[in-house]
């Protein structure tokens, strides 16, 4: 494809799988915050798959970190064809009945929503120089069912969906903007927030009777990238946990 691609949060899980899936023939900027060694392993895998990888480190939960990330990107490339806003996570559960914590709300929105919005805006000059440029945001099934016990996270991903539609309308026809909404995916995301028993319950509730893998989402990101008549959409990949 000969694309220049930035994937945020690409050291593990969905981001790492996406980097591997999009590696061949492309230049992939593998962003990480603190997980340098896993990020280096992903970069090596990108190279082994026929791509060129560059590591970029930044804390995207801050305005300064987002700016640092894009400024470093600009020193290495004059164009960006694909931006995958993958960085995010459920920091911890906070049921509404336990009183929502202001600091947790701010931290969760900075990680999941503000970073997506600001990095997209900062990358626009590079994207405008790209070939059929597109932005792909990572939403979540949490935006569909509200994420009981994790409503802060669900609200963050709902905001990502709204931002996706607004950006798609504003940036058309030059830049496409879409989102992918994973269901329950077996990644390090769940290690701190979902017990093995809860993960088993998720699988039992799923019509396909299993949880997804990062490769399921990476394949969907590739589909969204390659379909040039798709914009303003959120593609659900959840094994039937949410249907419409």
DAMO-V365769 format. One record per pair of residues at least 12 apart in sequence whose C-alpha atoms are under 6 Angstrom apart, sorted by the first residue. I is the first residue (numbers start at 0). J is the second residue. D is the distance in Angstrom with one decimal. If there is no record, write none. Layout:
BEGIN
<<I:J:D> <I:J:D>>
END
This chain:
BEGIN
<<0:24:5.9> <1:24:5.3> <1:25:4.7> <2:25:4.9> <2:80:5.8> <3:26:4.8> <3:79:5.2> <3:80:5.2> <4:27:4.8> <4:81:4.7> <4:82:5.9> <5:27:5.9> <5:28:4.7> <5:82:5.0> <6:29:5.7> <6:83:4.7> <7:30:4.8> <7:84:5.5> <7:85:5.2> <7:86:5.1> <8:30:5.5> <8:31:5.2> <8:85:5.6> <8:86:4.2> <9:29:5.5> <9:30:5.5> <10:31:5.8> <10:37:5.3> <10:38:4.1> <12:186:5.1> <12:213:5.9> <13:213:4.6> <16:213:5.8> <16:214:5.7> <16:217:5.8> <17:217:4.4> <19:45:5.5> <22:45:5.0> <22:48:6.0> <22:50:4.7> <23:48:5.5> <23:49:4.5> <23:50:4.7> <24:49:5.7> <24:50:5.0> <25:50:5.0> <26:50:5.9> <26:51:4.6> <26:52:5.8> <27:52:4.9> <28:52:5.8> <28:53:4.8> <28:54:5.9> <29:53:6.0> <29:54:4.9> <30:54:6.0> <30:55:4.7> <30:56:5.7> <31:56:5.1> <32:56:5.4> <32:57:5.2> <32:58:5.3> <59:114:5.7> <60:109:4.9> <60:110:4.8> <65:118:6.0> <78:125:4.4> <78:128:5.0> <78:129:5.1> <79:125:5.0> <79:126:4.8> <79:129:5.1> <80:126:5.8> <80:129:4.5> <80:130:5.6> <80:132:4.4> <81:132:5.7> <81:133:5.1> <81:134:5.8> <82:134:4.7> <83:134:6.0> <83:135:4.8> <83:136:5.9> <84:115:5.7> <84:136:4.7> <85:137:5.3> <87:110:5.4> <87:111:4.5> <91:192:6.0> <92:148:5.7> <92:149:4.9> <93:148:5.7> <93:149:5.8> <94:148:4.1> <108:155:5.7> <112:155:5.7> <112:159:5.9> <132:174:5.3> <133:174:5.3> <133:175:4.5> <133:176:5.6> <134:176:4.7> <135:176:6.0> <135:177:5.0> <135:178:5.1> <136:178:4.4> <137:178:5.6> <137:179:5.2> <138:156:5.1> <138:179:5.7> <138:180:4.4> <139:180:4.1> <139:181:5.0> <140:180:5.7> <140:181:5.9> <140:182:5.0> <141:153:4.5> <142:156:5.2> <142:157:4.6> <163:177:5.9> <164:231:4.6> <167:231:5.0> <175:230:5.2> <176:230:5.3> <176:231:5.7> <177:230:5.4> <177:231:5.1> <177:232:5.0> <177:233:5.9> <178:233:4.4> <179:233:5.3> <179:234:4.7> <180:234:5.8> <180:235:4.8> <181:236:5.0> <181:237:5.6> <182:236:6.0> <182:237:3.9> <183:210:5.6> <184:210:5.7> <184:211:4.4> <184:212:5.3> <185:212:5.5> <205:240:5.2> <206:239:5.6> <207:238:5.6>>
END
